[in-house]
Amino acid sequence: MDRFYITTPIFYVNDVPHLGHAYCTVNADAIARWHRLIGDSTLFLTGTDEHGAKVAEAAEANGVTPREWTDRTSARFAEAWRGLAISNDDFIRTTDERHYATVQQFLQKIYDNGFIAKDTYRGLYCVSCEDYYTADQLDGDKCPVHGRPVTEMEEDNYFFRLSAFEDRLIEWFEKNPDAIRPASKRNEALSFIKGGLKDVSITRTSLSWGVPVPWDEGHVFYVWYDALINYLTAIGYGEDAEKVAAWWPNVHHLIGKEIIRFHCVWWPAMCMAAGIEPPANIFVHGWLLVGGQKLSKSMAADGDAPVKLTDITPASLTEEYGVDAVRYHLLRDTPLGTDGEFSIEGLIARYNSDLANNLGNLVARVATVVGSKCDGVGPAPSPTSPLADSASTALAAAADAWERFAPHEALEATWRLIGAANAELEATEPWKAEPGTVDDVLGSALEVLRIVSLLISPAMPATADEIWSRIGLAGSPSDHPLPAAAAWGGYPGGLSVTKGDPLFPRRKATA
């Protein structure tokens, strides 16, 4: 059995979850579900990042302690993911005792290896990024990401000797060309390294809300270095060497492009400094945009922002359009690795065309004709149906796409199979035929629905279960491992088929 360990970034708890967080997490969830479906031993990690200056500021602004604030806001993320049917195996909080222990052990190891030293730091700091910038990286006097003025800071900190790993990082990039994808993001990170690396501050004395430095009680670890180590906390670093050895070579970090330096430069170097291999796989996705702007809590808080993007919460969409429709839209419309434009109009268009007209129509049409021509009992498929080749092609294309972190292509392949089944029904018109003459056609259409249920289950688990049940099958498609379960001829026939309510009632376009 292969292992597959996938992680999302852990999200800041200075505010509530928004659709940008959901985009990353739904993609990670669907990929994890796919790997479970093909029989891999799968571990899916998400969670919340709860230390640092902006979290402490948010707590103060709301009149509570940082702990009270993080307890409250972390719970909102957990609730949001339950509402989106996220199937994470672990939910980590950087305030967990287990994480404190791992951070201290991991960074103590780097310190003992001679790659952490004390010095004075002066720099231009963006609280929203929790990051320093050089003057030439700024947009005037403002952060290039958040558009807010930066603050000049000076303090005694401990520094990670990142500069010592410049050559080793370049060598690692060259020996592992597929470790960071897409290639454009790999090239961006490599270019940054080749431009020269400077040592980076990893502790703070100006705040107390963080993991204490074990060798100097006056310091806490800078939030980014604390946060990155969560991926090791979840697999027992420092406590269970066998578990780390089993999972770490199979890790897949899914991250947004705004944190590429942290994950693709600093994190591999930190792993090298601690004596472990860098993460095996990092996939960098783009941003969801609304009106050309990134979905960002910080920007939405600005008084001059044209739209309050935090209003686009996952719950506000799922309540209106349903969980699986929102999941499908997030997976289908924006390829991972590129930016994508989100709009309600786009969601409704995709809902009506793909879900209502194609999938929903196929389910309803087959059930209706089985009811009228076969007394509601589904016949077995024809072994010579032209849809058999279409199903085999769809499975192969979907499997290849999921493996490449291309859910949109996997769903395209599945919808081509749905389209082929609808076209076959249009060509044969079984609703016009005499009872007893349509078994092969309808049995093959039911077999397509069975296979479609399997293929859409990572993206739309509830819909997959509902179709599975309506065509008379017991259990869930997720209980039947691929590729064997998708072999043509698996629908046994002789099962009761239920029409039920429309899966996706059509929606009116917004005014």
WOLINCOR-V606908 format. One record per residue. N is the residue number from 1. SS is DSSP state (a for helix, b for strand, c for the rest). OMEGA is omega as a letter, one per 20 degrees, with the letter a starting at -180 (999 if undefined). BURIAL is 1 if it has 9 or more other ideal C-beta (glycine too) atoms within 8 Angstrom, else 0. Layout:
# WOLINCOR-V606908
n={N & N}
ss={SS & SS}
omega={OMEGA & OMEGA}
burial={BURIAL & BURIAL}
This chain:
# WOLINCOR-V606908
n={1 & 2 & 3 & 4 & 5 & 6 & 7 & 8 & 9 & 10 & 11 & 12 & 13 & 14 & 15 & 16 & 17 & 18 & 19 & 20 & 21 & 22 & 23 & 24 & 25 & 26 & 27 & 28 & 29 & 30 & 31 & 32 & 33 & 34 & 35 & 36 & 37 & 38 & 39 & 40 & 41 & 42 & 43 & 44 & 45 & 46 & 47 & 48 & 49 & 50 & 51 & 52 & 53 & 54 & 55 & 56 & 57 & 58 & 59 & 60 & 61 & 62 & 63 & 64 & 65 & 66 & 67 & 68 & 69 & 70 & 71 & 72 & 73 & 74 & 75 & 76 & 77 & 78 & 79 & 80 & 81 & 82 & 83 & 84 & 85 & 86 & 87 & 88 & 89 & 90 & 91 & 92 & 93 & 94 & 95 & 96 & 97 & 98 & 99 & 100 & 101 & 102 & 103 & 104 & 105 & 106 & 107 & 108 & 109 & 110 & 111 & 112 & 113 & 114 & 115 & 116 & 117 & 118 & 119 & 120 & 121 & 122 & 123 & 124 & 125 & 126 & 127 & 128 & 129 & 130 & 131 & 132 & 133 & 134 & 135 & 136 & 137 & 138 & 139 & 140 & 141 & 142 & 143 & 144 & 145 & 146 & 147 & 148 & 149 & 150 & 151 & 152 & 153 & 154 & 155 & 156 & 157 & 158 & 159 & 160 & 161 & 162 & 163 & 164 & 165 & 166 & 167 & 168 & 169 & 170 & 171 & 172 & 173 & 174 & 175 & 176 & 177 & 178 & 179 & 180 & 181 & 182 & 183 & 184 & 185 & 186 & 187 & 188 & 189 & 190 & 191 & 192 & 193 & 194 & 195 & 196 & 197 & 198 & 199 & 200 & 201 & 202 & 203 & 204 & 205 & 206 & 207 & 208 & 209 & 210 & 211 & 212 & 213 & 214 & 215 & 216 & 217 & 218 & 219 & 220 & 221 & 222 & 223 & 224 & 225 & 226 & 227 & 228 & 229 & 230 & 231 & 232 & 233 & 234 & 235 & 236 & 237 & 238 & 239 & 240 & 241 & 242 & 243 & 244 & 245 & 246 & 247 & 248 & 249 & 250 & 251 & 252 & 253 & 254 & 255 & 256 & 257 & 258 & 259 & 260 & 261 & 262 & 263 & 264 & 265 & 266 & 267 & 268 & 269 & 270 & 271 & 272 & 273 & 274 & 275 & 276 & 277 & 278 & 279 & 280 & 281 & 282 & 283 & 284 & 285 & 286 & 287 & 288 & 289 & 290 & 291 & 292 & 293 & 294 & 295 & 296 & 297 & 298 & 299 & 300 & 301 & 302 & 303 & 304 & 305 & 306 & 307 & 308 & 309 & 310 & 311 & 312 & 313 & 314 & 315 & 316 & 317 & 318 & 319 & 320 & 321 & 322 & 323 & 324 & 325 & 326 & 327 & 328 & 329 & 330 & 331 & 332 & 333 & 334 & 335 & 336 & 337 & 338 & 339 & 340 & 341 & 342 & 343 & 344 & 345 & 346 & 347 & 348 & 349 & 350 & 351 & 352 & 353 & 354 & 355 & 356 & 357 & 358 & 359 & 360 & 361 & 362 & 363 & 364 & 365 & 366 & 367 & 368 & 369 & 370 & 371 & 372 & 373 & 374 & 375 & 376 & 377 & 378 & 379 & 380 & 381 & 382 & 383 & 384 & 385 & 386 & 387 & 388 & 389 & 390 & 391 & 392 & 393 & 394 & 395 & 396 & 397 & 398 & 399 & 400 & 401 & 402 & 403 & 404 & 405 & 406 & 407 & 408 & 409 & 410 & 411 & 412 & 413 & 414 & 415 & 416 & 417 & 418 & 419 & 420 & 421 & 422 & 423 & 424 & 425 & 426 & 427 & 428 & 429 & 430 & 431 & 432 & 433 & 434 & 435 & 436 & 437 & 438 & 439 & 440 & 441 & 442 & 443 & 444 & 445 & 446 & 447 & 448 & 449 & 450 & 451 & 452 & 453 & 454 & 455 & 456 & 457 & 458 & 459 & 460 & 461 & 462 & 463 & 464 & 465 & 466 & 467 & 468 & 469 & 470 & 471 & 472 & 473 & 474 & 475 & 476 & 477 & 478 & 479 & 480 & 481 & 482 & 483 & 484 & 485 & 486 & 487 & 488 & 489 & 490 & 491 & 492 & 493 & 494 & 495 & 496 & 497 & 498 & 499 & 500 & 501 & 502 & 503 & 504 & 505 & 506 & 507 & 508 & 509 & 510 & 511}
ss={c & c & b & b & b & b & b & b & c & c & b & b & c & c & c & c & c & c & a & a & a & a & a & a & a & a & a & a & a & a & a & a & a & a & a & a & a & c & c & c & b & b & b & b & b & b & b & b & b & c & c & c & a & a & a & a & a & a & a & a & a & c & c & c & c & a & a & a & a & a & a & a & a & a & a & a & a & a & a & a & a & a & a & c & c & c & c & c & c & b & b & b & b & c & c & c & a & a & a & a & a & a & a & a & a & a & a & a & a & a & a & a & c & c & c & b & b & b & b & b & b & b & b & b & b & b & c & c & c & c & b & b & b & c & a & a & a & c & b & c & c & b & c & c & c & c & c & c & b & c & b & b & b & b & b & b & b & b & b & b & c & a & a & a & a & a & a & a & a & a & a & a & a & a & a & c & c & c & c & b & b & c & a & a & a & a & a & a & a & a & a & a & a & a & c & c & c & c & c & b & b & c & b & b & c & c & c & c & c & c & c & b & c & c & c & c & c & c & c & b & b & c & a & a & a & a & a & a & c & a & a & a & a & c & c & c & c & c & c & c & a & a & a & a & a & a & a & a & a & a & b & b & b & b & b & b & a & a & a & a & a & a & a & a & a & a & a & a & a & a & a & a & a & a & c & c & c & c & c & c & b & b & b & b & b & c & c & b & b & b & c & c & b & b & c & c & a & a & a & a & c & c & c & c & c & c & c & c & a & a & a & c & c & a & a & a & a & a & a & a & a & c & a & a & a & a & a & a & a & a & a & a & a & c & c & c & c & c & c & b & b & c & c & a & a & a & a & a & a & a & a & a & a & a & a & a & a & a & a & a & a & a & a & a & a & a & a & a & a & a & a & a & a & c & c & c & b & b & c & c & c & c & c & c & c & c & a & a & a & a & a & a & a & a & a & a & a & a & a & a & a & a & a & c & c & c & a & a & a & a & a & a & a & a & a & a & a & a & a & a & a & a & a & a & a & a & a & a & c & a & a & a & c & c & c & c & c & c & a & a & a & a & a & a & a & a & a & a & a & a & a & a & a & a & a & a & c & c & c & c & a & a & a & a & a & a & a & a & a & a & c & c & c & c & c & c & a & a & a & c & c & c & c & a & a & a & c & c & c & c & c & c & c & c & b & b & c & c & c & c & c & c & c & c & c & c & c & c & c & c & c}
omega={r & r & r & a & a & a & r & r & r & a & r & a & r & r & a & r & r & a & r & r & a & a & r & a & r & r & r & r & a & r & r & r & r & a & r & a & r & r & r & r & a & r & a & a & r & a & a & a & a & r & r & a & a & r & r & r & r & r & r & a & a & r & r & r & r & r & r & a & a & r & a & a & r & r & r & r & r & r & r & a & r & a & r & r & r & a & a & r & a & r & a & r & a & r & r & r & a & a & r & a & a & r & a & r & a & a & r & r & r & r & r & r & r & a & r & a & a & r & r & a & r & a & a & a & r & a & a & r & a & a & r & r & r & a & a & r & a & r & a & r & a & r & a & a & a & r & a & r & r & a & r & a & r & r & r & a & r & a & r & a & r & a & a & a & a & a & a & r & r & r & r & r & a & a & a & a & a & a & r & r & i & a & a & r & r & a & r & r & r & r & r & a & a & r & r & a & r & r & a & r & a & r & r & r & a & r & a & a & a & r & a & r & a & a & r & a & r & a & r & a & r & a & a & a & r & a & a & a & r & a & r & r & a & a & r & r & r & a & a & a & a & r & r & a & a & a & a & r & a & a & r & r & r & a & r & a & a & a & a & a & a & a & a & r & a & a & r & r & r & r & r & a & r & r & r & r & r & r & a & a & r & r & a & r & r & a & r & a & r & a & r & a & r & r & a & r & a & r & a & a & r & a & a & r & a & a & r & a & r & r & a & r & r & a & a & r & a & r & a & a & a & a & a & r & r & r & a & a & a & a & a & a & a & r & r & a & r & r & r & a & r & r & r & r & r & r & a & r & r & r & a & a & a & a & a & a & a & a & a & a & r & r & a & a & a & a & r & a & r & r & a & a & a & a & r & r & a & r & r & a & r & r & a & a & r & r & a & r & r & r & r & r & r & r & a & a & r & a & r & a & r & r & a & a & r & a & a & r & r & r & r & a & r & a & r & r & r & r & r & r & r & r & r & r & r & a & a & r & a & r & r & a & r & r & a & a & a & a & a & a & a & r & r & r & r & r & r & r & r & a & r & r & r & a & a & a & r & a & a & a & a & r & r & r & a & r & r & a & a & r & r & a & a & r & a & r & a & r & a & a & r & j & a & a & a & r & a & r & a & r & a & a & r & a & r & a & a & a & r & r & r & r & a & r & a & a & r & r & r & a & 999}
burial={0 & 0 & 1 & 1 & 1 & 1 & 1 & 1 & 1 & 1 & 1 & 1 & 1 & 1 & 1 & 1 & 1 & 1 & 1 & 1 & 1 & 1 & 1 & 1 & 1 & 1 & 1 & 1 & 1 & 1 & 1 & 1 & 1 & 1 & 1 & 1 & 1 & 1 & 0 & 1 & 0 & 1 & 1 & 1 & 1 & 1 & 1 & 1 & 1 & 1 & 1 & 1 & 1 & 1 & 1 & 1 & 1 & 1 & 1 & 0 & 0 & 0 & 0 & 0 & 0 & 1 & 0 & 1 & 1 & 1 & 0 & 1 & 1 & 1 & 0 & 1 & 1 & 1 & 0 & 1 & 1 & 0 & 1 & 1 & 1 & 1 & 1 & 1 & 0 & 1 & 1 & 1 & 1 & 1 & 1 & 1 & 0 & 0 & 1 & 1 & 1 & 1 & 1 & 1 & 1 & 1 & 1 & 1 & 1 & 1 & 1 & 0 & 1 & 0 & 1 & 1 & 0 & 0 & 1 & 0 & 1 & 0 & 1 & 1 & 1 & 1 & 1 & 1 & 1 & 1 & 0 & 1 & 1 & 0 & 0 & 0 & 0 & 1 & 0 & 0 & 0 & 1 & 1 & 0 & 0 & 1 & 0 & 1 & 0 & 1 & 0 & 0 & 1 & 0 & 1 & 0 & 1 & 1 & 1 & 1 & 1 & 1 & 1 & 0 & 1 & 1 & 0 & 1 & 1 & 1 & 0 & 1 & 1 & 0 & 0 & 0 & 0 & 0 & 1 & 1 & 1 & 0 & 0 & 0 & 1 & 1 & 0 & 1 & 1 & 1 & 0 & 1 & 1 & 0 & 0 & 0 & 1 & 0 & 1 & 0 & 1 & 1 & 1 & 1 & 0 & 0 & 1 & 0 & 1 & 1 & 1 & 1 & 1 & 0 & 0 & 0 & 0 & 0 & 1 & 1 & 1 & 1 & 1 & 1 & 1 & 1 & 1 & 1 & 1 & 1 & 1 & 1 & 1 & 1 & 1 & 1 & 1 & 0 & 0 & 0 & 0 & 0 & 1 & 1 & 0 & 1 & 1 & 1 & 0 & 1 & 1 & 1 & 1 & 1 & 1 & 1 & 1 & 0 & 1 & 1 & 1 & 1 & 1 & 1 & 1 & 1 & 1 & 1 & 1 & 1 & 1 & 1 & 1 & 1 & 0 & 0 & 0 & 1 & 1 & 1 & 1 & 1 & 1 & 1 & 1 & 1 & 1 & 1 & 1 & 1 & 0 & 0 & 1 & 1 & 1 & 1 & 1 & 1 & 1 & 1 & 0 & 1 & 0 & 0 & 1 & 0 & 1 & 0 & 1 & 1 & 0 & 1 & 1 & 1 & 0 & 1 & 1 & 1 & 0 & 0 & 1 & 0 & 1 & 1 & 1 & 1 & 1 & 1 & 1 & 1 & 1 & 1 & 1 & 1 & 0 & 1 & 1 & 0 & 0 & 1 & 1 & 1 & 0 & 0 & 0 & 1 & 1 & 1 & 1 & 1 & 1 & 1 & 1 & 1 & 1 & 1 & 1 & 1 & 1 & 1 & 1 & 1 & 1 & 1 & 1 & 1 & 1 & 1 & 1 & 1 & 1 & 0 & 1 & 1 & 0 & 0 & 1 & 1 & 1 & 1 & 1 & 0 & 0 & 0 & 1 & 0 & 1 & 1 & 0 & 1 & 1 & 1 & 1 & 1 & 1 & 0 & 1 & 1 & 1 & 0 & 1 & 1 & 0 & 0 & 1 & 1 & 1 & 1 & 1 & 1 & 1 & 1 & 1 & 1 & 1 & 1 & 1 & 1 & 1 & 1 & 1 & 1 & 0 & 1 & 1 & 0 & 0 & 1 & 0 & 1 & 0 & 0 & 1 & 0 & 0 & 0 & 0 & 1 & 1 & 1 & 1 & 1 & 1 & 1 & 1 & 1 & 1 & 1 & 1 & 1 & 1 & 1 & 1 & 1 & 1 & 1 & 1 & 1 & 1 & 1 & 1 & 1 & 1 & 1 & 1 & 1 & 1 & 1 & 1 & 1 & 1 & 1 & 1 & 0 & 0 & 0 & 1 & 1 & 0 & 1 & 0 & 1 & 0 & 0 & 1 & 1 & 0 & 1 & 0 & 1 & 1 & 0 & 1 & 0 & 1 & 0 & 1 & 1 & 0 & 0 & 0 & 0 & 1 & 1 & 0 & 0 & 1 & 0 & 0 & 0 & 0}
